[in-house]
Structure formats: structure tokens, C-alpha cells
Amino acid sequence: MRSVPALQRVDFFRAGLSLLEEQGSNSVTAVAVCERLEVTRGSFYHHFSNFDDYLVALLDYWSEFFTSSRRGLLEKEVDLGPRSDVFIELGGALPHNLENAMRAWATTNPIVREAVRRVDSTRLSYVEDSLRRAGCDPATATLYAHIATSAFIGLEARGLVGDQQLLRRVFEEIEWAVMTRIGASPPVRR
């Protein structure tokens, strides 16, 4: 008989996110996660005290993996143009069905709603920081950060984020508006 490696908490998170992305929020239950992993519920409760404990940890994992851990990639770029390119690359690489499923779940679950709000706030702060570094005053940076993140969320909800050309054009237009607003020369893009 071959030995099966012990499951880690991350395995339960990946299973839950996979269920959410494929089947929606009603599919994310302790039973379904255990069935996906082919383990007993006892294994689930060995790692989590109850489902809410799992849910909070799952949302923390989602936030860290798809948002917080990406900040280092932005820090490598100083200028707004290259930072915009990183935003486009990172945004395009997000699992959009999962992001949309998470937003749908947030409409019915207050724990998920708070986690999505925190993720949106973190992502907004990344954009605000980039705009302040480009020379925007705080109010202008906040305004354009809201415009950029709202545009991204809207494109994502409409299934258009995979269109890298459209995403790039939208962000270039926002970048042009920002640079014009602060009196700087908008970058010439190829």
C-alpha cells in the first residue's frame, strides 16, 4: 500500500476555491471540500474548528495569494508606465471566474463581503501609491485609483479582462488622463 501524504490546510483552501470557481458559493461546504479531496470530515475538522473558521482562513489565503503576495512585483517598477504594465499583467493573470464568483458570494455572505472589501481596498492602495509616485496629489490619486479599479472590476464582470489589448487601452487612457491632469507629458506608447 502506498503512503498518502498528509493534507495541509492549503489543500483545503485550493479545493474550496476550485469548487467556488467551478460551481459557485453554494458548493463550498465542508462535505463538498472533503469529497473533492477524498477525505473524511474528521480530516477537515482536524484542521479547522468549524466552517466559519475555514471560511475566514480560506478568504485570508485568497487575499494573500492573489493580492498581497503580488506587491513585490510592483515595487520593482518606479515609473507609472512600467507599473501600469505590471498591473495589466497581474490583472490579466487573475482567475476571473473565481474573482466573479467571490464577488457574487459577497452579496450574500457578510464574512466574504468584508474580505472582498479588504482586497479591493488593498488593490486600490497599490494604484493610489503608483499615482502618487507619478506626481498626483492624494485626492487626484484616490480619484483615478477608483476609476482604474472600477474599470477593471467592470471589465472583469463583463468577461473582457482576457482581452489584453482592450485592458491595455483602458489603462493607457487612464494613464494619459492622469499625466495630463498633473501637467506631465503623457508617455508615448508603442
RAHU-V670076 format. One record per residue. PSI is psi in degrees with one decimal (* if undefined). OMEGA is omega in whole degrees, -180 to 180 (* if undefined). Layout:
psi omega
PSI OMEGA
PSI OMEGA
This chain:
psi omega
132.0 -179
147.1 -180
140.6 179
127.2 -179
144.9 179
140.6 178
147.6 176
166.5 178
-38.5 -179
-31.6 178
-39.8 177
-36.9 178
-47.4 -180
-40.1 178
-44.0 180
-43.2 179
-36.2 177
-44.3 177
-44.3 180
-47.1 -178
-39.8 -175
-37.4 -168
-4.8 179
174.5 -171
-30.5 180
-18.7 -179
-11.2 -177
90.5 177
163.0 178
-41.7 -180
-47.3 -178
-40.4 178
-43.4 179
-40.6 177
-40.4 179
-39.1 -178
-6.2 -178
48.3 177
167.5 178
163.0 176
-25.9 176
-36.4 177
-42.3 178
-49.2 -176
-9.3 170
-33.2 -177
-27.0 -175
138.9 -177
-29.7 177
178.5 -176
-38.4 179
-36.8 176
-44.1 177
-46.7 -177
-46.0 179
-43.8 179
-38.4 177
-45.1 -179
-36.7 175
-42.6 178
-48.5 179
-46.6 -179
-46.7 -178
-47.6 -173
-40.3 -174
-1.4 -179
-70.0 -172
-39.6 -177
-12.2 -178
-11.1 -175
-36.8 -179
-33.6 179
-35.4 178
-37.0 -176
-21.6 180
-23.1 -177
135.6 -178
-45.9 -175
153.7 -177
-42.1 -179
-55.5 178
-33.4 177
-38.8 176
-40.0 178
-40.1 178
-42.7 177
-45.1 -179
-44.5 180
-47.1 -180
-43.3 179
-41.3 179
-26.0 -178
-9.5 179
148.7 174
95.3 -170
-35.5 176
-39.2 177
-44.7 179
-45.2 179
-39.4 178
-38.8 179
-42.2 179
-38.2 177
-42.2 179
-35.3 -179
-22.0 180
-17.8 -177
-10.3 -176
117.2 -177
-29.7 178
-43.8 179
-40.2 180
-44.3 180
-39.7 179
-42.6 178
-39.9 178
-42.5 179
-42.2 178
-46.0 179
-40.5 179
-41.9 178
-46.8 180
-40.2 177
-42.0 -179
-33.2 177
-43.3 -179
-43.8 178
-44.8 180
-43.5 179
-41.1 -179
-37.1 176
-40.1 178
-29.0 179
-7.8 177
5.2 179
143.3 170
161.6 -176
-41.8 -179
-43.1 179
-40.9 178
-43.0 180
-44.8 179
-52.3 -177
-27.8 174
-41.1 177
-41.5 179
-46.9 -177
-46.9 -178
-36.4 177
-39.2 177
-43.5 -180
-47.8 -180
-40.7 178
-45.2 177
-39.5 180
-46.4 -179
-31.3 -180
-0.5 179
23.3 -175
-0.7 -178
-25.7 177
-16.6 177
88.8 -176
-34.2 180
-44.8 178
-45.3 179
-45.1 179
-43.1 180
-41.0 179
-48.0 -179
-34.5 176
-37.3 178
-41.5 177
-42.6 178
-43.8 178
-45.4 -180
-41.5 179
-50.1 -177
-39.1 177
-41.9 -179
-38.7 -178
2.7 176
17.5 178
160.2 178
123.1 176
143.5 -179
148.6 175
121.4 -179
149.6 177
* *
